[in-house]
Amino acid sequence: MTRTALRHRLAERGVDRHLLLLLPALVAVLVLFVYPFAYGVGLSFQPREGGALGAYREFFTDAYQRATLWTTMRLALPAALLNVAASVPIAYRMRGRFRGKRVLTTVLVVPITLGTVLTAEGLLNFLGPTGWFNRVLMSAGLTDAPVRLTNNYWGVFLSLVITGFPFAFLLILSYLSGIDPTLERAAATLGAGWWQRFRRITLPLLAPGLATTFCLTFVLAFSVFPSAVLVGDPAGETRVISIAAYHAAYEVYDYALAGAIAVIMGIAELVVVAAVLGLRSLLYTGSTGGKG
Amino acid sequence: MATARRRIVTTPGGWLVWGVVAFFLVNLAGVIGSVVVSSFGSRWFDTWLPQSGTTQWYGQAWREFTLPAVLTVTVEVSLLVVGISALIGVPAAYVLARRAFPGRRVLYLVFLLPILMPPMTYGIPLATVLYKYGFAGHLSGVVLANLVPSIPFVILTMTPFIEQVDPAIERAARMCGARTWQVFARILTPLLVPGILAASILVLVRTVGMFELTFLTAGPDSQTLVVALYYTMSAAGIRAQQSVDAMAVVYTSMMLVLLVIALRFVNPTQLVARVKEDVE
């Protein structure tokens, strides 16, 4: 009898056998994500020498390793910012209905299909010293010598823009389409100019979406790996942190260091994400129609 | 009418925006075009276009690069990941969308984390664990690794679709004596077919394009197309560049077909907007 009573009480709070449906997914995430991550964290505290924090000390005292953090930030933050900033005006223009909207959206989203490797290959061909881009510049008389845009910072940056922009654009477009257009019309009736409408109506409502989009785009850019190797300068200017982690794990077989780098990478990424989300709650904390 | 007229007479800001879009698209076309042209060209050094056209690189990629085997692996991995993640993810999404229970927010966070973390951060420890238990280096390891972001992705994608289903229908089925699995098999699954298709295709696109996790766990005979492409490209000099270009074109055509199919089933703008409301 008490068992039945307990079951009833639990069911009243929403705990019943249906929750078992969650079990497979939960087990999968625990076994394939939480456990390996904990295992990696554990490994990072057991380096071959130097005590529990040896691997972390190794990372932060070695200037070559430490620099990867800054290199990654220097690539990922501007790329994510540019992707979000460029998406807003374009998506703003594309909110309404017009002919060819579907086609234009599809074309703008095409780069998602390119994948990092074709993007890298294309950038090497297109922006290379004898590529079409430099040919056009030189025939137009804008430069005398080819502009060097590959195998350095700019190659990786551009590849991040090409792969990241469509993603940011899709998200921003969806957030903007979710904002009721009558609000802006009401503001216009009250005499607000376009800048005031954007600043006072659209932007506050868009802020949560902007923050989320920035975070997701940043995660994409932060984990840059193939393009940093292929179009970048993987030993120098674009030696990003994932290259360092890969190098430690698969070329030096120092799993403690690899685990430590992975942990540092995760923390650095989460710090930026947390900062952005915190910033947005500072900027605007009012009601956004039940969505904020 | 009004919108059509406004488009033609647009503001300076409008011209600027469309100009930037056009510039982006022209350069994008250049990037893609240069790969396509190169893959059909014979010799291309310091000229606008290659000296002559040829299709030999595709044949060469097909034969030497064991493209059929790589494509088979890619298809196998993607289908397995899609099937398993849909089987596991849809019931979980159902519970998360319909039920309020203690710890729901925490669970949501746990399911969100794999999407929020860069694949490299959990990929390396995951690969270590998979090597320890002997999964990595085989197809099973690649599938297991790719499940990590796919299951949460299915859950996120499915939630809005599940919320659209009227709970009264399920209650009616229960009144008529259906058990939970019957409700699932007879009521929910048919109603959720569009959502399941959308989620499956999106997972398919993600899995075919997923580089890091496959790269970290794949052995020599379990490489998908992206990883194989990366290896040929980074081992430059062994293979003619046009051959790599040809493979890249094959890869992109495949992804493009998938994306066009995906866009037929999913309206991307609505999808994310609805997902957002659930996440927050």
Interface residues (C-beta under 8 A of the other chain):
Chain A: R13 G14 V15 R17 H18 L19 L21 L22 P24 A25 L26 A28 V29 L32 F33 V34 Y35 P36 F37 Y39 G40 V41 L43 A86 P89 I90 R93 G96 R97 F98 R99 T105 T106 V107 L108 V109 V110 P111 I112 T113 L114 G115 T116 V117 L118 T119 A120 E121 G122 L123 N125 F126 T130 G131 W132 F133 R135 I162 F165 L170 L171 L173 S174 Y175 S177 G178 P208 G209 T212 C215 L216 V219 F222 S223 F225 P226 V229 L230 S242 A245 Y246 A249 Y255 A258 G259 A262 V263 M265 G266 E269 L270 V273 K291 G292
Chain B: T3 A4 R7 G13 G14 V17 W18 V20 V21 F24 L25 N27 L28 G30 V31 I32 G33 S34 V35 S38 F45 D46 W48 L87 I88 G89 P91 A92 Y94 V95 L96 R99 A100 F101 P102 L107 V110 F111 L113 P114 L116 M117 P118 P119 M120 T121 Y122 I124 P125 L126 A127 T128 V129 L130 L144 A145 L147 V148 I151 P152 I155 T180 V205 G209 F211 E212 F215 L216 V226 L229 Y230 M233 S234 V244 D245 A248 V249 Y251 T252 M255 L256 L258 L259 V260 L263 P268 T269 Q270 L271 V272 A273 K276 E277 V279 E280
